Amino acid sequence: MIVFSPNSTFFQLDPPEVGGSPLAIRAGQIIVQNYGRKSATKVQLVAEPGTMPWGYNLFPALDHAVRRGARGEWILELEFLGPGENVTVQILNGPQIASVRSLEGAAKAVPVIHQRLYPRWVQVTTAVLMAVGVITIAYGIFTLFERLLN
């Protein structure tokens, strides 16, 4: 299993009334993917100890349970995650997710970035130019060794 968080946002809203305190809202998401060939059973997303989130969403909607841990941490539990399956958890004003694990082992956190998707013709042109470059380098190395041996 791997886990990554593509984005997180923070809003500081003006107080609704004069003399009130500003409202802080933090929204984030975490994506868990099972890259294994077997199902991951008893998948747990464990947050740092603190307050419960104001709300959360699961995409796709899966059967799950939420509970408090022994140290006061928020724990979201999924019965299983099938091979190649992924789930996105969006959290509103909740603590950071500290770990993701299953009975089969801990999920590996991987860094991600947003990347521009170029048109198909640019991708094909780039692939062809890279292939020509690899062939040219291989030919150059072959020619160099041939001359050195003769």
C-alpha positions as CSV (number, residue, x, y, z in Angstrom):
1,M,0.0,0.0,0.0
2,I,1.1,3.6,-0.6
3,V,-0.4,6.8,0.8
4,F,0.0,10.4,-0.4
5,S,-1.6,13.7,0.2
6,P,-1.9,15.8,-3.0
7,N,-3.1,19.0,-1.3
8,S,-4.1,20.8,1.8
9,T,-5.6,24.2,2.2
10,F,-6.0,26.7,5.1
11,F,-8.5,29.5,5.3
12,Q,-8.5,32.3,7.9
13,L,-12.0,33.9,7.7
14,D,-12.9,37.2,9.2
15,P,-15.0,37.1,12.3
16,P,-18.7,37.1,11.7
17,E,-19.3,39.8,14.2
18,V,-17.4,42.8,15.5
19,G,-15.1,41.8,18.3
20,G,-15.3,38.1,17.5
21,S,-12.4,35.8,16.8
22,P,-11.4,34.8,13.3
23,L,-12.5,31.4,12.1
24,A,-9.7,29.0,10.9
25,I,-10.6,26.2,8.5
26,R,-8.2,23.6,7.3
27,A,-9.1,21.1,4.6
28,G,-7.0,18.3,3.3
29,Q,-7.1,14.9,1.7
30,I,-5.2,11.7,1.8
31,I,-5.2,9.0,-0.8
32,V,-4.5,5.4,0.0
33,Q,-3.8,2.9,-2.8
34,N,-3.3,-0.8,-2.6
35,Y,-0.7,-1.7,-5.2
36,G,-0.4,-5.2,-4.0
37,R,-1.8,-8.4,-5.5
38,K,-3.7,-9.3,-2.4
39,S,-6.4,-7.4,-0.4
40,A,-5.2,-5.3,2.5
41,T,-7.4,-6.1,5.5
42,K,-8.3,-4.0,8.5
43,V,-6.9,-0.7,6.9
44,Q,-6.5,2.0,9.6
45,L,-5.9,5.7,9.1
46,V,-4.6,7.0,12.4
47,A,-4.5,10.7,13.1
48,E,-2.4,12.5,15.7
49,P,-4.1,12.9,19.1
50,G,-6.3,15.9,19.2
51,T,-9.8,17.0,18.4
52,M,-12.1,15.0,16.1
53,P,-12.5,16.4,12.6
54,W,-15.5,18.7,11.9
55,G,-16.3,16.3,9.0
56,Y,-14.9,13.9,6.5
57,N,-15.8,12.3,3.1
58,L,-14.7,9.0,1.6
59,F,-14.6,8.5,-2.2
60,P,-15.7,6.0,-3.3
61,A,-18.2,5.6,-0.4
62,L,-17.0,2.5,1.5
63,D,-18.2,0.7,4.7
64,H,-16.1,2.0,7.5
65,A,-16.0,2.7,11.2
66,V,-14.6,5.7,13.1
67,R,-13.4,5.5,16.7
68,R,-11.2,7.2,19.3
69,G,-7.9,5.5,20.1
70,A,-6.4,5.0,23.6
71,R,-4.4,8.2,23.4
72,G,-7.3,10.3,22.0
73,E,-6.4,9.9,18.3
74,W,-9.0,9.7,15.6
75,I,-9.0,6.3,13.8
76,L,-10.9,5.5,10.6
77,E,-11.0,1.8,9.8
78,L,-11.8,0.1,6.5
79,E,-12.6,-3.6,6.4
80,F,-10.4,-4.2,3.4
81,L,-9.0,-2.5,0.3
82,G,-8.8,-4.8,-2.8
83,P,-5.9,-5.1,-5.2
84,G,-5.5,-2.0,-7.3
85,E,-8.2,-0.2,-5.3
86,N,-7.8,3.3,-3.8
87,V,-9.8,5.5,-1.5
88,T,-9.7,9.2,-1.0
89,V,-10.4,10.6,2.5
90,Q,-11.1,14.4,2.7
91,I,-10.9,15.8,6.1
92,L,-12.2,19.2,7.4
93,N,-10.4,20.7,10.5
94,G,-9.0,17.5,11.7
95,P,-5.6,16.5,13.0
96,Q,-2.8,15.3,10.6
97,I,-2.9,11.6,9.6
98,A,0.1,10.1,11.4
99,S,0.0,6.6,9.9
100,V,-1.8,4.3,7.6
101,R,-1.5,0.6,8.2
102,S,-3.2,-2.8,7.7
103,L,-2.7,-6.3,9.0
104,E,-0.3,-6.9,6.1
105,G,1.9,-3.9,7.1
106,A,2.3,-0.1,7.1
107,A,1.6,1.9,4.0
108,K,4.6,3.7,2.4
109,A,4.2,7.5,2.2
110,V,5.3,8.8,-1.3
111,P,5.8,12.4,-2.3
112,V,3.7,13.7,-5.2
113,I,3.6,16.9,-7.3
114,H,1.0,18.3,-9.7
115,Q,2.3,18.0,-13.2
116,R,1.0,19.5,-16.5
117,L,-0.4,17.0,-18.9
118,Y,0.8,17.8,-22.4
119,P,-1.2,17.0,-25.6
120,R,-0.8,13.5,-27.1
121,W,1.3,14.8,-30.1
122,V,3.9,16.3,-27.7
123,Q,4.1,13.1,-25.7
124,V,4.6,11.0,-28.9
125,T,7.2,13.4,-30.3
126,T,9.1,13.3,-27.0
127,A,9.0,9.5,-26.9
128,V,10.3,9.3,-30.5
129,L,13.1,11.8,-29.9
130,M,14.1,9.9,-26.7
131,A,14.1,6.6,-28.6
132,V,16.3,8.1,-31.4
133,G,18.7,9.4,-28.7
134,V,19.0,6.0,-27.1
135,I,19.6,4.3,-30.4
136,T,22.2,6.9,-31.3
137,I,24.0,6.5,-28.0
138,A,24.0,2.7,-28.4
139,Y,25.3,3.0,-31.9
140,G,28.0,5.4,-30.8
141,I,29.1,3.0,-28.0
142,F,29.1,0.0,-30.4
143,T,31.1,1.9,-33.0
144,L,33.6,3.1,-30.3
145,F,34.2,-0.5,-29.0
146,E,34.5,-1.8,-32.6
147,R,37.2,0.7,-33.4
148,L,39.0,0.1,-30.1
149,L,39.1,-3.7,-30.7
150,N,40.3,-3.4,-34.3
